[in-house]
Amino acid sequence: MYIEEISIINFKNLKDVQVEFSPRLNCLIGNNGSGKTNLMDAVYYLSFCKSFFNAADQLNINHDESFFMLNGNYRRDDSAEIISCGLQKGQKKQFKRNSKVYKRLMEHIGLLPLVMITPSDNSLILGGSDERRKFMDGVISQYNQNYLDDLLKYNRALLQRNNLLKQFASEHYFDAELLSIWDDQLVEYGTRIHDERKKFVEKLIPVFQEFYSFISQENEKVGLVHYSALYENNFANLLQQSLKKDRIAQHTTVGIHKDDLVFNIDEYPIKKLGSQGQNKTYLVSLKLAQYEFIKEISGMKPILLLDDIFDKLDRHRVEQIVKVVSDENFGQIFITDTNREHLDTIIKKMNADYRIFNVNSGIIEPLP
Ligand SMILES: Nc1ncnc2c1ncn2[C@@H]1O[C@H](COP(=O)(O)OP(=O)(O)OP(=O)(O)O)[C@@H](O)[C@H]1O
């Protein structure tokens, strides 16, 4: 599966762009702030119906304009797919597959599998546990639509339960039966979500460790642990046990909304001790394991977006990563860099069909 061509109007600083891509390797070169990441984000948008960076959709519209449009021509299972998206200021976005508007955007997720590795993945290590839950949820919902549905329902029930706990406290009364309506829902959806996360992490760990050990040439050993109270007891019991605490706190203190992933390097938390290069190696290995996982489940080679991936890594680690992605296991790849030499080395090593594009102030031109 790959994107053959994209046209972009008014998406961030890309005002009028039309580019044909190589099915294998696409290199984007340009100075800082020229629009390389924005192009990748447009490709990301067409897979996920949202930007990797801007939670608020309107921020993706060029500052001087009132709408943006994206159109991507894809090859998938040997047939053509045309995916387009338009967003007008103050209105709901429209997402279309082969001219037919999606009723629910969720239906589109997973059609065009994609993995993006960017410097902002650092928040997975340095940020709060919500970042790591988002990582798990993002991957699982790419191949399991029921999961996303369960997650939405869980969050709705959680909000209702928390509102009720607040109401009980402010009005000085308590109704166990009323609360149990939300408990039952949390248990139903939460247990299913827990099982899916458990399966996902169990499969991810060995693949991730193999990538890390290959890229670092076995310099360090890494670990990854899924933390969830649901490993200790069933969810219904946990809610019962924490009821007193929840009433005092006026919110639900136990559940899959408290899950975390603990990242270790040589048995120490990477958050505290990892060097910048080790952190980067950890993140790249994690995302490559995600790639393998999605590839296996979807039966397609996802598009791989590598944004500024080689920064902070020594020459050996860069070489190892290039070796990994040159493999036939990988399909279409996009790489950004400010340095032409880096890209030339990669192109030489990969020995595959490629295109290079120069990006300058939002204008994208193929280079010979
Ligand atoms: N809504 C918007 N309207 C106009 N310009 C925008 C908008 N959002 C972002 N930009 C501009 O896009 C540019 C950033 O582009 P991008 O992140 O693609 O850079 P880059 O080429 O990847 O740079 P680097 O090498 O530093 O990573 C900035 O100049 C920013 O002002």
The ligand as a Gaussian input file, in Angstrom:
#p B3LYP/6-31G(d) Opt

LIG

0 1
 N       -1.539000      27.262000      10.004000
 C       -0.388000      27.680000       9.491000
 N       -0.372000      28.649000       8.541000
 C        0.799000      29.054000       7.987000
 N        2.000000      28.563000       8.336000
 C        2.041000      27.612000       9.283000
 C        0.864000      27.113000       9.901000
 N        1.213000      26.166000      10.802000
 C        2.567000      26.071000      10.740000
 N        3.075000      26.921000       9.828000
 C        4.472000      27.154000       9.465000
 O        5.078000      25.952000       9.040000
 C        6.474000      26.062000       9.304000
 C        6.957000      24.771000       9.958000
 O        7.070000      23.842000       8.971000
 P        7.629000      22.380000       9.287000
 O        7.361000      22.003000      10.687000
 O        7.128000      21.524000       8.210000
 O        9.191000      22.650000       9.149000
 P       10.359000      21.629000       8.801000
 O       10.777000      21.870000       7.390000
 O        9.981000      20.261000       9.169000
 O       11.485000      22.200000       9.775000
 P       12.542000      21.494000      10.745000
 O       13.696000      21.118000       9.883000
 O       12.875000      22.603000      11.668000
 O       11.872000      20.346000      11.415000
 C        6.698000      27.196000      10.250000
 O        7.310000      28.229000       9.515000
 C        5.299000      27.583000      10.681000
 O        5.153000      28.944000      10.899000

